[in-house]
Amino acid sequence: GLLAKEGVAAVRIWIDQLVQQGFLVRTGEYQVLSLTESGKRLLHRDGAPKLSVAEAPKSSRRDAVTSTSWEGVDRPLFEALKGLRSRLASERNVPAYIVFGDATLRELARIRPTTIAKFGEIRGVGGKKLEDFGDIFVRAIVDHCIHHHLQTDVNTIRIESPVQRQVPSTNPIAVTAQDYFRRKEPIEEVARKMGRAHSTVVGYLLLYLQQEKITDGAPWIDAETQKKIEDNISLLDGGKMRPLFDFFEGTVSYDAIRIGMTCYQNRIQEKATA
């Protein structure tokens, strides 16, 4: 890493110059670099190579790229998504980058999509990954943004490739869940009909509430529970629900708190845009 700030192009030029001057030599099928006798002496400061770079140093450009790549990224969300990625990779016994690369996680933590359609627009999300990981990542993003009161579906200027990927506008599973929720069916009943885990259906419900900007959580939580959550929302510790959950001494579930907070956030946003 001693030359990390100089840029790859500069290092390649120097290598070529050292080869031309006889300090390095390329050998074998893969052109492996090795030291010549004069190169070994050079390590002991016996020799005077002539090195030059035709273009300006790359450090400022490299720093700018690094800074830009993190601009607008919510770091705690990025770390949370890395943890989720690691767990999914372990379950599948594959390297983490097979799930998603860091660049894609940064984009997710920057834009913070709350729908499958928006998730599918993120660079690095193909059709198969959208199908395999879309639901679980969107739920994690929604959960994090609700707890930390973050803006979601952030609009950013992006340069698209000439060939636009066709992204499904809806997720059939999520649409089915939303149909049940519009009929005000209980979470347990929806989970039974869909053959999905309770936690998965709660995730669909949170997405439904947020997408439809619903401010009344009935019938999934009653008005009294909603009021209790809102009256004590100041107990949230940096967006963490545990202090609020502990305050209720187990009488209000985490799911109810999530639902209540989502409706409360929708009401606040509705007032802000009124």
Salt bridges, closest charged atoms under 4 A:
ASP16 OD1 - ARG26 NH2 2.83
GLU37 OE2 - LYS40 NZ 3.74
ASP46 OD2 - ARG41 NE 3.87
GLU55 OE1 - LYS58 NZ 2.41
ASP74 OD2 - HIS144 NE2 2.85
GLU91 OE2 - ARG87 NH1 3.15
GLU91 OE1 - ARG92 NH1 3.82
ASP102 OD1 - ARG85 NH1 2.82
GLU107 OE1 - ARG110 NH1 2.47
GLU107 OE2 - ARG158 NE 3.53
ASP132 OD2 - LYS128 NZ 2.50
ASP143 OD1 - HIS147 NE2 2.92
ASP143 OD1 - ARG258 NE 2.90
GLU160 OE2 - ARG158 NH2 3.61
ASP179 OD1 - ARG182 NH1 3.30
GLU185 OE2 - ARG183 NE 3.28
GLU185 OE1 - LYS193 NZ 2.82
GLU189 OE2 - ARG192 NH2 2.56
GLU212 OE2 - ARG182 NH2 3.45
GLU230 OE2 - ARG267 NH1 2.57
ASP231 OD2 - LYS227 NZ 2.71
ASP246 OD1 - ARG242 NE 2.85
ASP255 OD2 - HIS198 NE2 2.84
ASP255 OD1 - ARG258 NH1 3.32
